Each structure stands twice: as C-alpha cells, then as structure tokens.
Amino acid sequence: MKKTTKAAMAVAAAGAVLLGGSGTLAKWTDSATLTSAAVRSGRLELGACVTAQGGGWYSQVYVNYDPNPNPLVPIPDISTYRLKPGYNYTFFCDSVVTATGPRLKANVMVDKSKLSGGIATAPNVGLRTYVTDQSNNLLYDSSAPAPNVGVVTSALNNTYLAAQVLFTIYPADTTSSGLTLNTTALTIDVEQLGLTPAP
C-alpha cells in the first residue's frame, strides 16, 4: 500500500475517535440554568425622632460637678414653661435606625448649628448636643474636639438612637433673661462612611 493511502487511513481512524460511534462531535461544552435570589443592597435609614420612650423636656438642679446627683424632672408643657437660673435643661428623643450590610459604617450627629434663638448663640449656657445608642454608648458629642466618637454599624440595626440637647442657665447668669431656643429645624442625621477594604 502506498504511503499516502496509509496516511489517509490514519487520519480517518483519528476522526472516528473524535466523532464517536454516533457520528456526532463529542460534547466538550455544557450549560445549566442559573438560579439565584434577587440581589439587594444594604439600607441606612432613620425613623422620626419621637418622645414616646420617655423623651421630652426635663429640668435638673445645677451643681458644679459631674455626675449630677439631682433627678431629672419632666417639664409637661415646654411652651408655657419659663427657664430659671440654676438649672440644667435637656431634651431627649429616640429614632429607630435601619442599618443593614455587613461592612456598613456611618456617622450620626445632631448639628446644634440648626438651633436658633438667643439661647442657641448665648456664650454662657454651654449648649451642646449628644447621640447615644440603646446601650447608652456615646456616638456623638458636639462639645468634643472630634464630635463623632462612635459609629453606626449593622449591629445597631432596628434599635433606638437617642438624641439629646442640653444647656445650663447658671445660678449667677443674667444674660439669658428673656432668650428663647427654637428647635424646629433640628434633625438627627446619619452619613455613610467609606467601606473598609476587604481583607
């Protein structure tokens, strides 16, 4: 047999291996239906800051040391109340936070610059604002050099954040007479921080 005929038979035999017994190409690719749940992003939201959990306005006899041993006394109607020297005044409200996402981090604040009226800018009342979590951990302190002293994470999801406004009319103060404080523009705010790089 000629060499060319032997070569042709060898090629035909190799082709038979590839084609298989059925005469079709061997299956070297495949596919399957891809099933998955819907993809959803995390959430960062605050509910309205409400006084239903024992919040509202309180007065407290001032002392020049901390902690103050005097009790907080509720003020039933702040609109008819008149401030008195020698007292601390504080307002509390609670906001439910929605924070989902394993790497979520956010700052929370109550910006006291949104307050208006003479008390908001009076030099002697020490007006400051705070935010604490449900376990009373401090997250924001307007009087601190770096006010954001803690962060909101998914560990706080569906818990309360407590916002507080606090100021003092000192016993010898004569500059606060007749002044007001307008809180209608005050808000509690959260702002997402950059994500920590994945390891």
Disulfide bonds with the S-S distance in Angstrom:
Cys49-Cys93 2.04
